[in-house]
Amino acid sequence: MTLAFLHGEILVGWLFTAALAIFAAVGVSLWLWRYPPRAPMLPVAIYLVIAIAGGVLWMSDTSDLFWSSIGFALTLPWSAVFLFAVMQFDVQPPAWLILPGIPLNALLIYLALRWCGRHRVPTQAGG
């Protein structure tokens, strides 16, 4: 997909999927904050598998609105910075530049889960 031809349906699809991804991320974050996993690598591994599969499917067929929206949502906030650069600075970088956001997001998820695990409140400490 060349970014010079970003039609309205692609932008609407990306923004709609981004909104759904943000709501899902907030929900999952609240759940993981309330019930932090004992092994923080499990949610990171799940994210990596889903994000890599979505990224590969997006890069294999860049004209597909569904997979481009999924790829956009899985690499937030880096894909939003990418889209902002395209629209503001009128540059045409290749779409694969968004993919380094996947390991960066995985690292941020892991660090957040480790921090949350250290500050775990015992659920059996009630009176």
N, C-alpha and C positions, 0 to 999 in steps of 0.2 A: 504494500500500500504506500503510495507516495503521499507524503504529508501535504503536498501542495494542493491536493484535491480532497481536503477534509470537508465532506458534505455535512449538512445538518444532522442527518440520521446517525452518522458516526459520532459526532459530538454529543448528541442526545443519548445515544447508547452508552458511550463512555461515562458521561456524567451520571446517568441513572445507575449504571453498574457501580460506579464509585460511591454513590450514596448508599446503595445496598451493602457494599463492602465496608463502609464506615460503620453502619449500624450493626453489621455482623461482628466486626472487630471490637466494637464497644461491648456487645453482649458477651463475646468469648472472653474479652479481657476482664470483665466483671466476674464472670464465672471462674476464671483462673485465679483472680485475686482472692475470691472467697474460698475457693478450694484449690490451692496451689498443688501441682503434681509433685510427687516425690522425685521423679526423674524429669528434669526440665528438657531433656533431649527428645522426649516423645512428642510433645506438641511441635517442636522445631522440626523434627523429621516429617511429621504429617504435613506441615506447611511446605517444606522443601519438595516433597513428592508432588503435592498439588500444584505448587507454583512452577516447578520445572515442567510438569506435564502440560499445564496451561501455556507456558512460554513456548514450548516446542510446537504445540498445535497452532499457536498464533503465528509463529514464524514460518510454519509449513504452508499456511494458507492465510496470507495477510489481508486478503480481501473479505474474509468472513467476519461479519460484524460481531457475532457471538464470541468467538475466540479472541478477537482484538479487545473486546470489552472485558473479558475475563483476564486477559494478560494485563490490561491497564489496571484493573482493580487489584490484582495480586501483587503488583509492584508499587502500589501507593506508598508513600507520597512522592517517590522518585519519578513516577510516570507523570504526575501532575506538574512537577518542575520541568520535565521534558516538554510537555504540551505548552506550558507557559513560555518556554524558550522559543518554541516554534512559532507561537502566535505573536509574541512581543518583538522578537529580534529578527523574524523572517529568515530563519535558518532552516536547512533541510537535513538534519542529522539522520543517520539510519536508525530504524526502529530497534535494532538489537542493542543499542546503547542503554536501553531501559533494563536489560537483563541483569547487569551487576547489582541492581536493587534487590534481587532475590536473596543473595547471600548476606547482604547488608541488613535486610529485614530479619533474616533468620538469626543473625548475631544479636540484633536488638531484642528479639523475642526471647532468646536464650538468657541474655543479661537481665531482662525484666523478670523472668521466671526464677532465676537464681536469687535475685534480690527479694522477690516475694517469698521464696522458700525460706530464706533466712529470717524473715519477719513473720513467720507462720505463728498463728495463735492456735493453741490446742483447742479442739472442739469439745473435748471431754472435761474442760475446766469449769464447767457450770456448777452452780450451787444448789 
